[in-house]
Every structure is written in structure tokens, then in C-alpha cells.
Amino acid sequence: MKTTNKTKGGRKVKSNPKKYRHVFRLTESENQRLLTLFASSGMTNKASFLVSMLLDRQVKTVKIDVAALQYQSTLTKLFNQFRAVGVNYNQMVKLCNQYFSENRAKRSISKLEEYTKDLSKLCYYIIKLTKEFEDKHLNPKL
């Protein structure tokens, strides 16, 4: 008699199989709401989403505000320009002191100070607009 060791084919047996099934029905508006919640959760499997919703697990909802991203990128570019102006400012003062006479250097630096005051007013206005934007769009009060 020949004994052969053949393994069974098919799937591996799960240690904790899901064998209980529940069915429920939704109205059109309830279904739309459920699909919206599912889409905003970022999950890829509806079944795991529903289980997490039913069993009070925490569901993460990620909302991406395109306007806020654009505003942030514009502010970043503006900040880089401010840094460049600061570097140029330091270079100008150094060059004025190095190559100009004392009176001409004073006049050039005073003009530079006027432009700096205008720049600081603009910076104050940008900060004010940023705070308004954050209050309105990023931290809405419920």
C-alpha cells in the first residue's frame, strides 16, 4: 500500500473568520450621506468602513481645502521674497557705506528706510488678511 502526502489546495483557513452577515436597507438620501461619509473617510473597503462606524471605532475624515493650499503656497513664496529683500537690504547698506560718501550714503539709506516702512505696512496687512482667512476658513465655528 502506497501512502501519499498530498496537501489540500485552496485558501488558508483564517484564525478568526467573519461568518456573521447583517443586511439593512437605506433610502436614497441615507445612501448618499453614507457614500459621502465613506468617500471622505479615505477608506478603500466599504465593509470595514461600516464595521468601524457601527462599533464606534474612530474614523478619520480628511478634507483638503484647495483654496487654503493655494493661499499657503502663495504665502510661502511671499515669505521667500521677504527673505530675499532682507538679504538685498543688508548688501545695499554695506555697499552704500563702502562706496558712497557719508552724505550720499545717508540719503540712500533714508530712502531705503522709507521703502522698508512701506514693506512693513504691507507685511502687517498680509498678517491681518491671513488671520481673517484662518478664522473664516480654517477654524470655522460650529
C-alpha positions as CSV (number, residue, x, y, z in Angstrom):
1,M,0.0,0.0,0.0
2,K,1.2,3.4,-1.0
3,T,0.6,6.4,1.2
4,T,1.0,9.8,-0.4
5,N,1.1,13.1,1.5
6,K,-1.0,15.4,-0.7
7,T,-1.9,18.8,0.6
8,K,-5.3,20.3,0.1
9,G,-5.5,23.2,-2.2
10,G,-7.5,26.3,-1.8
11,R,-7.3,29.2,0.7
12,K,-5.7,29.1,4.0
13,V,-8.1,28.9,7.0
14,K,-8.4,32.2,8.8
15,S,-7.8,32.3,12.5
16,N,-10.9,34.5,13.1
17,P,-13.2,34.2,10.2
18,K,-16.1,36.6,9.6
19,K,-19.1,34.4,9.3
20,Y,-22.0,36.5,10.5
21,R,-23.8,38.6,8.0
22,H,-26.2,41.5,8.5
23,V,-28.4,43.2,5.9
24,F,-30.0,46.6,6.0
25,R,-31.7,48.9,3.6
26,L,-31.3,52.7,3.1
27,T,-33.3,55.4,1.5
28,E,-31.8,57.4,-1.4
29,S,-30.8,60.3,0.9
30,E,-29.4,58.0,3.5
31,N,-27.4,56.2,0.9
32,Q,-26.0,59.5,-0.5
33,R,-25.0,60.5,3.0
34,L,-23.3,57.1,3.6
35,L,-21.4,57.3,0.4
36,T,-20.3,60.9,1.2
37,L,-19.0,59.8,4.6
38,F,-17.3,56.8,3.0
39,A,-15.6,59.0,0.4
40,S,-14.4,61.5,3.0
41,S,-13.1,58.8,5.3
42,G,-10.4,57.7,2.8
43,M,-11.0,54.0,3.4
44,T,-11.0,51.7,0.4
45,N,-13.3,49.0,1.7
46,K,-17.0,49.8,2.5
47,A,-17.4,46.8,4.7
48,S,-14.6,47.8,7.0
49,F,-15.9,51.4,7.0
50,L,-19.4,50.2,8.1
51,V,-17.9,48.0,10.8
52,S,-15.9,50.8,12.2
53,M,-18.9,53.2,12.1
54,L,-21.1,50.6,13.8
55,L,-18.7,49.6,16.5
56,D,-17.7,53.2,17.4
57,R,-14.2,53.0,16.2
58,Q,-12.6,56.2,15.3
59,V,-13.0,57.1,11.6
60,K,-10.6,59.6,10.2
61,T,-12.1,62.2,7.8
62,V,-9.6,64.1,5.7
63,K,-10.8,67.2,3.9
64,I,-8.5,69.0,1.6
65,D,-9.2,72.7,1.0
66,V,-7.7,73.7,-2.3
67,A,-8.1,77.4,-1.5
68,A,-6.2,77.0,1.8
69,L,-3.4,75.1,0.0
70,Q,-3.1,77.8,-2.7
71,Y,-3.1,80.5,0.0
72,Q,-0.4,78.7,1.9
73,S,1.8,78.3,-1.1
74,T,1.4,81.9,-2.0
75,L,2.4,82.9,1.5
76,T,5.4,80.7,1.3
77,K,6.5,82.3,-1.9
78,L,5.9,85.8,-0.4
79,F,8.0,84.8,2.7
80,N,10.8,83.7,0.4
81,Q,10.7,87.1,-1.3
82,F,10.8,88.9,2.1
83,R,13.9,86.9,2.9
84,A,15.5,87.9,-0.4
85,V,14.6,91.6,0.3
86,G,16.3,91.3,3.7
87,V,19.5,89.9,2.1
88,N,19.4,92.6,-0.6
89,Y,18.8,95.3,2.1
90,N,21.9,94.2,4.0
91,Q,24.0,94.1,0.9
92,M,22.8,97.7,-0.1
93,V,23.7,99.1,3.3
94,K,27.1,97.5,3.2
95,L,27.7,98.8,-0.4
96,C,26.5,102.3,0.5
97,N,28.8,102.6,3.4
98,Q,31.7,101.1,1.4
99,Y,31.5,103.2,-1.9
100,F,29.5,106.3,-1.2
101,S,30.4,109.4,0.6
102,E,28.8,109.9,4.0
103,N,26.1,112.3,2.8
104,R,25.1,110.2,-0.2
105,A,25.1,107.1,1.9
106,K,22.8,108.7,4.4
107,R,20.4,109.8,1.7
108,S,20.4,106.3,0.1
109,I,19.8,104.6,3.4
110,S,17.0,107.1,4.3
111,K,15.3,106.2,1.0
112,L,15.8,102.5,1.9
113,E,14.2,103.1,5.3
114,E,11.1,104.7,3.6
115,Y,10.8,101.6,1.4
116,T,11.2,99.4,4.5
117,K,8.3,101.2,6.2
118,D,6.1,100.6,3.2
119,L,7.1,97.0,3.2
120,S,6.3,96.7,6.9
121,K,2.8,98.2,6.3
122,L,2.3,95.6,3.6
123,C,3.5,92.8,5.9
124,Y,1.0,94.0,8.6
125,Y,-1.8,93.9,6.0
126,I,-0.8,90.4,4.9
127,I,-0.8,89.2,8.5
128,K,-4.2,90.7,9.1
129,L,-5.6,89.0,5.9
130,T,-4.0,85.7,7.0
131,K,-5.7,85.9,10.4
132,E,-9.1,86.6,8.8
133,F,-8.6,83.7,6.3
134,E,-7.7,81.3,9.2
135,D,-10.7,82.4,11.2
136,K,-13.1,82.2,8.3
137,H,-11.9,79.0,6.5
138,L,-9.5,77.0,8.6
139,N,-11.2,77.3,12.1
140,P,-14.9,77.5,11.4
141,K,-17.1,77.8,14.5
142,L,-19.9,75.4,14.6
